[in-house]
């Protein structure tokens, strides 16, 4: 098996190429934590956890599609929220992107993300074909 890097114009690459957004090994797909940062560095969706969550999950979806997979193939996500009382807002977005059986999930409250405007970050693991 060969490790492959997946990119898509729909998801900005990390500055300076210091890490990969998405790597594929066989049918396993590993996604770095996605955030809702825009080209100007500000958060897409403003200070709204639901809107930021939709952007984040949309980026995960775009990378999975570029890797030949779908959201149905996601088996595990880790969610980082700066305010755990907003987990319902993330949950509402999650319901729009994932069907049954929904992926395993861990949710962690964190003090801050890479920028003070960012309120949610999500990483994911998928197995291509698992949700077929």
N, C-alpha and C positions, 0 to 999 in steps of 0.2 A: 504494500500500500504506500501511496505517496501523499504527503501532506500538501494540500492545495489552499491557496489564499483566494477568497471570494470577495469581489468588490462590485459595487453598483453605483451609478451616478446618483441614485436616490438617497444614498447614505454617505455623508462626508467622511473621508478618510481621516484618521487621527493626524494631528499636526506633527510634522517632522518624521512621520512613519515610525513612531516609537513602539507601536504594537499593531496587531491586526484586528480588524473588526470581526472577521469571520474566517475560520479555518475548517476544512473538511478533511477527514481521514476515513476512507471507506464510505460507509453510510452515516457516520457520526458527524454532526455539525456543532461547532462550538462558537458561540457568539459572545463577544466582549460586552461589558455593560454599555447600554445605549442610553443616551440622554437627549433632551429636546433642545440642544443648542442650535441656533440659527447661524447663517453665514456671518452675521454681524456680531456673533458671540453672545447675543441675548437669547433668553429662553423663548422658544416657540410655544405659544399658549399662555404667555404671561405668567401670572402668579396662580394659575388654575391647575391643580393636580390632575384633574380629569383631562383637560386639553393637552397637558404635557404627556400624560400617559398614552393618549391616542397617538401622539407623534412618535413616542418611544416604541410602542408596539407596531406601528406602521413601518418603522425602520427595521425592526426584527423581521417582519413579514417580507419586506423588500429583499433583505439579505437571504432569507430562506428561499425565496423564489429564484434568486440569482444562483443559488446552490442546487436548484432542482427539487426543492422541498416545499412544504407548506406549513402553516400554523398548526395543522392537525398532527404534524410530525414532532412537535415540541413535547418533550417528556419532563423537563424540569426548568423552572425559572427561579431566579432569586431577585427579589424586589427590595430596593433601598429607598426609604421615604425619609424626608427630613422632619415630617410630622405624622406620627402613626395615627393620629386622630383622623387623618384624611384617607385612611385605607379604603373606606367606602367609595371614594372618588376613583381610586385605582381599580377597585373591584368592578365598578360599573364599566370602565373601559375594557377590563379583562374579559368580561362577559360578551363584549362585542367582537372580540378577536378569537376567542377560543370556544370550541364546541366540546361536548362530552366525548370521551372522557377528558376533562381538563388536565393540564399538566400538574405534576407535583410542584409545590411552591414553598418558598421560604420568604418571609417578609421581615426586614430588619429596619429599625429606626436608626438613623445616623445623624450626627450633629450637623454635617454639611456635606455637599458634593463639591465637585471641582469649581463651580461658580455659585455665588450666593443666589442667583436667579433660578437655579435648577432645583427642583423639588423631588424628582423621582429618577431612578436609574434601574434598569433591568438587564440582567444577563440571562442567557438561555442555552440549553443543550437540546438538540433534536436528533432524531434517527430517521434518515430519509426512508420513506415508505412505511413508517410505523403507523401512521394514521390512515393508511389507504383503505 
